[in-house]
Amino acid sequence: MSVAELKNDLIQLAIETDNPTVLEKVIGYFHTLQDEEDWWDALSPDERAFIENSSLQINEGEIVGSADVRKEARQILNN
């Protein structure tokens, strides 16, 4: 859906409602979204690289379950 279509849908929804609470919440939500900084932009390059690498590992099935981690930790701690 294009930006113009999305805007038209929002305008139509606003026109069709007479509920001021709904309209106030929508306005508040828009302000919140516009004021928020994207969390990705706040990350350092190292943090971004770590997340991207982790995502790649997950997608390639290179994951270890929590039960396996606990088992290995117990083995290490008991030695």
Secondary structure as UniProt FT lines:
FT   HELIX           3..16
FT   HELIX           20..35
FT   TURN            39..42
FT   HELIX           45..59
FT   TURN            60..61
FT   HELIX           66..78
//
